Amino acid sequence: MPKGILESMLSGEGAVVSHVQPMYRLSDNRLVAREYLARHVDAEGVAHPVGPLLQDPRLSLGDRLALDLRFLEATFQSLTQTGDASHLHFVNLEPVSLEAPGFWERLPRWMEALPFGPEFVVMEFTESQGVHDMEALQGYAKRLRDLGLRVAVDDLGAGVASLTHMARLAPDFIKADRSLVEQVQRRPYQAALLNALAHFANAMRIGFIAEGIETLEELEAVMDAGVPWGQGFILGQPWPSRPRPIAVSVN
C-alpha cells in the first residue's frame, strides 16, 4: 500500500465511494438485498477495498475507529439516496466501532435521514477484530435491535469460535464464509455442512446467505445444499452506488 494513502484517509482528504453487491434468492433469482462496501479512491481515481487500510499494523485503535466511522458515514449517505425499500441493505461494521460512543451518537442521525424504516438495514459484523467479550457483543446487538435494525454475523466458518458467536448473538442473518463455498462441488464435507446450516437457519427462522460464490459449479452445489440466498461475483460484482466519489468527514 502506498504510504500516502493511509495518511490521506486519516487526514480526511481522501475520497470514499460506497459500492453495492447484490444478494439473490437462489430459487427464483430474485434480488433480496444489497451489501454496501466502502471503497477508498486513489489519486488515479481507482477504488480499492478498505479492508487492508483497517488492518494496517500502523493504525492505532483510535485511528481504526476514525476510519471505520468515516466509511460508515459514506455508506449511510449512499443509503439516504437510494429510496429503495424493495429489498434489504447490509452495512459492514467493524466491531471496534460498537465500543465507541461516537458511533452510538451518530447512528440515530444516520437513521433519521434514511428514506425507509430501520428494519430494512442489516448491520453486519464479525468477531475477527475488536470486541471479544461475548456479553458485550450481545448487549451491542440488543442495542442495534432496539433501534429497529437487524443484525447479521459474517464470515461463519472462518473459525471455530464463530459458531459460538452465532449461537450467542442469535442474529437475524448468518453468512457462510467463502472458505465454505470455495470448490464446494468437490468437497462433500463442506456441502454437508452448508446443508446442515441451511436446515438450522430454516428451523430458527434465520436468513442464510452463502457469500463468495464465484463459479457456476459452486452456485449449483450451494443450491443443491439448500442454501436459500447467495452472493458472489458470478451473481454480481460490486459497483459504485453513485457516479462520483465523495469526500466524507465525521467531525
GUBA-419486 format. One record per residue: residue in one letter; x, z, y of N, C-alpha, C in turn. Coordinates in steps of 0.1 Angstrom, whole numbers, plus 5000, padded with zeros to 4 digits. Layout:
aXZYXZYXZY;...
REM end
This chain:
m500850004988500050005000500950005012;p500749905022501549915034501350045041;k502450095047502450225053501450235064;g501250135072500450145083498950155081;i498550115068497050115066496550255066;l497150345059496650485059496650545072;e497750525080497750585093496750525102;s496450395101495450325109494050385106;m493750415093492450465089492350605094;l493350685093493250825098493150835113;s493750735120493650745135492250695140;g491450635131490150585135490150445140;e491350375139491450245144491050135134;g491250175121490950075110489550045109;a489149925105487749885103487349915089;v486049945088485349975075484149885073;v483949825061482749755059482249795045;s480949815044480349855032479949735024;h480349735011479949635001478849684992;v478049594986477049634977477249564964;q476949634953476949574940475649604933;p474949504927473649524921473649594908;m472549654905472349704891471049644887;y470949604874469749534869469149614857;r467849604856467249644843467449534833;l468049564822468549464814467449394806;s466349464804465249404796464649284802;d464649284816463949164823464749114834;n466049164835466949114846466349144860;r465749254861465149294874466149384882;l466349344895467149434904466449564906;v467149674902466649804903467349894913;a468649864916469449944925470649864930;r471149914941472449864946473349984949;e474649974945475650074948476450034960;y476650124969477350094982478750144981;l479650054983481150074981481850044994;a482450155000483150135012484450055010;r484849975019486049895019486749905032;h488049925032488849915045489349775046;v489549735059489849595062491249595068;d492149505062493549505067493649405079;a494849395084495049315097494649165095;e494649115082494348975080492848965077;g492049075078490649065076490249075061;v491149115052490849125038490349265035;a489249275028488649405024489349465011;h489549595011490249655000489449774996;p489349814983488749934978489350054985;v488550164987489150284994489750384984;g489550364971490050454961491550484963;p492350374963493850404965494150484978;l493350464988493650545000493250694998;l492150714992491750854990492550924979;q493250854971494150914961495650914965;d495950864977497250864982497951004982;p499051024976499651154975500051214988;r500151124998500551175012499351245019;l498151225014496951285020496851435018;s496651505029496251645027494751655024;l494351765020492951785017492051755029;g492451795040491751775052491651625056;d492751555054492751405057491851335047;r491851375034491051305024489551325028;l489251445032487851475037487551385049;a488451385059488151305071487851155067;l488651105058488450965053487150945046;d486851035037485551025030484351025039;l484451115049483351125059483150995067;r484350935070484350815077483650705069;f484050695056483450595047481950625045;l481550745044480150775042479350735055;e479950765066479350725079479050575079;a480050495075479850345074478750305064;t478750375053477750345043476350375048;f476150495054474750525059474350435070;q475350385078474950295089474450165083;s475050125071474550005064473150025059;l472950145054471650175048470550165059;t470850215071469850205082469450065085;q470249965081469949835085469249755074;t469149815062468549735050467049735051;g466449845054464949855054464349825041;d465049825030464549785017464249905008;a463049925006462650034997462149974983;s462549854980462049794967463049834956;h464149904959465049944949465750074954;l466550134945467350254949468750214955;h469250304962470550284969471550404964;f472550364957473550464952474750474962;v475050594966476150624976477250704969;n478450654970479550724964479950844973;l480250954966480551074974481751144967;e482851164974483951244969483551384968;p483851454957483451594955483951684966;v485151654972485751734982484751754994;s483951644996483051655008481951755006;l481551784993480551884991480852014996;e482152044997482652175002482752185017;a482552075023482852065038481652085046;p481652185055480552205064480152075072;g481251995076480951875083480051775076;f480151775063479251685055477851725056;w477551855054476251905055475651905069;e476451905079476051895093475551755096;r476351655090476051515093474951455085;l474851505072473851445063472451445068;p471851545074470451535079470351425090;r471351405098471351295108471351165102;w472151145092472251015085470850985078;m470351095072469051075065467951045075;e467951105086466851085096466850945101;a467950875101468050735106467650635095;l467450675083467050585072465650525074;p465450395071464150335072463250355060;f463750435051462950465039463150615035;g462450665026462450805023463750845015;p464150965016465451015009465350994994;e464150984988464050964973464650834969;f464850734978465450614974467050614975;v467550724978469050744979469550824968;v470550784961471150854950472650884953;m472951014954474351054957475051054944;e476150974943476850954931478251014932;f478551114923479851174924480351214910;t481751224909482351264897483051394899;e483751444888484451564888485951544888;s486351414891487751384890488651444900;q488051474912488851544922487951644930;g488651734936487951834945487351944937;v485951954937485252074932485352084917;h485852194912485852214897485052334893;d484552414902483652524899482252474896;m481852484883480652424878479452494885;e479452624888478352684895478252624909;a479352604915479352544929478752404928;l479152324919478652194917477152194915;q476652284907475252304905474552334918;g475152424926474552454939474452344948;y475552264949475552144958474552044953;a474452024940473451924935472051974939;k471752104938470452154942470252134957;r471252154966471052124980470751984983;l471351894976471051754978469651724974;r469151774962467851754958466751814967;d467151934973466252004982465951914995;l466951824998466751735009466051615005;g465651604992464951484988465751374981;l467051394981467951294975468051314960;r468451214953468751214939470251224936;v470551264924471951284920472351204908;a473551144908474051074897475451124893;v475751134881477051164876477751034871;d478851004877479550874875480650904864;d481150794859482350794850482150874837;l480950884832480650954820481450884809;g482250964801483050904791484550894795;a484850924808486250914812486951034808;g486351144804486951264800486051354793;v486551444784485651524776484851624785;a485451674795484751764804483551704811;s483551574812482351504819481051534811;l481151554798479951584791479351724795;t480251824797479751944803479251934817;h479951854824479551814838478051764838;m477751674829476451614829475451714825;a475751794814474751884809474351994819;r475352044826475152154836474452104848;l474851984853474251934866472851884864;a472451844851471151784849470851674859;p471651574860471451464870470251384868;d469851314878468751214877469251084871;f470551054872471150934866472450964860;i472850894850474250904844474750764843;k476050744846476650614845477750614835;a477650534824478750524814479950454820;d481150514819482350464824482750334817;r483450254825484050124819484750144806;s485350264804486150284792485150284779;l483950314781482950304770482350164768;v482550084778481949944778482949844774;e484149864778485249764775485349724760;q485149604757485249554743484349624734;v483249674739482249744730481749664718;q481749534720481249454708482249454696;r483449504699484449514688484649654684;r484049754690484349894688483049964684;p482749974671481450034667481250184672;y482350254673482250394677481650404692;q482150314700481750304714480250264715;a479850164707478550114706477550224702;a478050304691477150414687477050524697;l478150554704478050654715477150604726;l477250484730476250434741474850444736;n474650414723473250424718472750564718;a473650654714473250804714472950854728;l473750804738473550844752472250784757;a471950664753470650604757469450674752;h469550724739468450804733468350934741;f469450994743469451124751468851104764;a469251004772468750984785467250954785;n466850884775465350854774464550984771;a465151064762464451194759464351284771;m465451284779465451374791464951304803;r464451184802463951104814465051094825;i466251064821467351034830467650884830;g467850834842468250694843469650674837;f469950574829471150554823471750414826;i472950404831473550274836474850264829;a475150144823476450114819477150034830;e478250084834478950014845480249944840;g480749844847481949774843481649664833;i480449614832480249504822480749374828;e481749314821482449204826482349074819;t481849084806481748964798480348954792;l480048834787478748814781478648894768;e479748904761479748974748479549124751;e480149184761479949324764478449344768;l477949254776476549264781475549264768;e475849174759474949164747475049294739;a476249344738476449474730475849594737;v475949594750475349704757473849704756;m473249584756471749574754471449604740;d472249564730471949604716471949754714;a472849824722472949964721471750044728;g470849964734469750024740469950084754;v470950044761471250094775470250014784;p469450094792468450024800468849944812;w469950004819470349944832471849904830;g472249804838473649754837474149724851;q475549724852476249694864477549644860;g478049534867479349484864479549344870;f480749294869481049164875480249044869;i479849054857479048944851477648944856;l477149064861475849074867475849054882;g477049074888477149054903478249134908;q479149064916480349134922479949184935;p480649294940480349344953480449244964;w479549244974479549154985479349244998;p479849195009479649275022478149285025;s477749405029476449435033476049385046;r477149355054476849285067478049195070;p477849095079478848995080480149035086;r480249135095481449175101481749325098;p483049355097483449495095483249565108;i483049705107482849785119483849895119;a484149935131485050055133484050175134;v484350275126483450385125484150515128;s483550605136484150735139483050835135;v483550955130482651065127482751175137;n483451155148483651255158482351275166;
REM end
